[in-house]
Every structure is written in structure tokens, then in C-alpha cells.
Amino acid sequence: MPYIPKSEKNKVNDKNLIATAGQLNYALNQLVNSYIEQNNFNYQTANDIIGAMECAKMELYRRLIAPYEDAKILQNGDVKPYVSE
């Protein structure tokens, strides 16, 4: 859990301003907490949360990060053991 100052929590809660990793972590935890409040906490709810977060992570990597890394390989060259000679 991100232990950010109350002033930062207010920026996230009131203005939806997310400028730091701590604020992002806080916002994600608040969203998860809302899901728990609406669905009660049990194994199924925990499984739903973990599954959704894992799939969101994988989609973010697939759509944004992998293409970025591919472009950087072309720009700067590959690294061992992946470099083809």
C-alpha cells in the first residue's frame, strides 16, 4: 500500500491527478477496494482482482512496452544472448 501524504491522496481522489508511481499505486488500490466493497471479500473476489490485474499487466506489456523495446533494439542494437551475428 502506498503511504503517500494526505495532500497527494486528495489530488488523486478529488482531481484524478496521478503524477507519481505512489499516486498510481494508491489509485489502483482505491479501485480494488471499491470492487471488494461491492462484491464482499472472499476467494472468488480475490481471484477476480488478481486475474484482472494480471491480464491488464500483460496487455499493457503486449501493446505498449514490447513495441517500445523492439524499436529500441532496432535503434541501439540487441544484447547477448539474443544478438544475431
C-alpha positions in Angstrom: 0.0 0.0 0.0 1.4 3.4 -0.9 1.8 5.6 2.2 1.5 8.9 0.5 0.7 12.2 2.2 -3.0 13.2 2.5 -2.5 16.1 0.1 -1.5 13.6 -2.6 -4.4 11.3 -1.8 -6.7 14.4 -2.2 -5.2 15.1 -5.6 -6.0 11.5 -6.7 -9.4 11.4 -5.1 -10.7 14.9 -5.9 -9.0 15.8 -9.1 -8.0 12.4 -10.6 -4.4 13.8 -10.8 -1.9 10.9 -10.9 1.7 12.1 -11.4 3.8 9.7 -9.4 4.2 5.9 -9.0 2.9 6.3 -5.4 -0.2 8.1 -6.6 -0.8 5.4 -9.3 -0.4 2.7 -6.7 -2.8 4.5 -4.4 -5.4 4.9 -7.2 -5.2 1.3 -8.2 -5.7 0.2 -4.5 -8.7 2.5 -4.2 -10.3 0.9 -7.3 -9.6 -2.6 -5.9 -11.1 -1.5 -2.6 -14.3 -0.4 -4.4 -14.6 -3.8 -6.1 -14.2 -5.5 -2.8 -16.8 -3.3 -1.1 -19.3 -4.1 -3.9 -18.6 -7.9 -4.1 -17.6 -8.8 -0.5 -14.2 -10.2 0.2 -13.9 -13.9 -0.4 -11.7 -16.2 -2.5 -13.7 -15.5 -5.7 -13.3 -11.7 -5.3 -9.6 -12.1 -4.6 -9.2 -14.3 -7.7 -11.2 -11.8 -9.8 -8.9 -9.0 -8.7 -5.6 -10.9 -9.2 -6.8 -12.2 -12.6 -7.9 -8.8 -13.9 -4.7 -7.1 -12.7 -2.5 -9.8 -14.3 -4.3 -9.6 -17.6 -4.2 -5.8 -17.5 -0.4 -6.0 -16.9 0.1 -8.5 -19.8 -2.0 -6.3 -22.2 0.0 -3.2 -21.2 3.2 -5.1 -21.9 2.0 -6.5 -25.2 0.6 -3.3 -26.5 2.9 -0.6 -25.2 6.1 -2.0 -23.8 7.1 -4.7 -26.2 6.8 -2.4 -29.3 8.9 0.2 -27.5 11.6 -2.3 -26.7 11.5 -3.6 -30.3 12.1 -0.1 -31.5 15.0 0.4 -29.1 16.6 -2.8 -30.3 16.5 -1.5 -33.9 17.9 1.9 -32.7 20.6 0.6 -30.4 21.2 -3.0 -31.3 20.4 -6.2 -29.4 22.1 -7.7 -26.4 23.5 -11.1 -25.7 22.3 -13.8 -25.9 19.7 -12.5 -28.4 22.0 -10.7 -30.8 22.3 -12.4 -34.1 25.7 -12.4 -35.7 
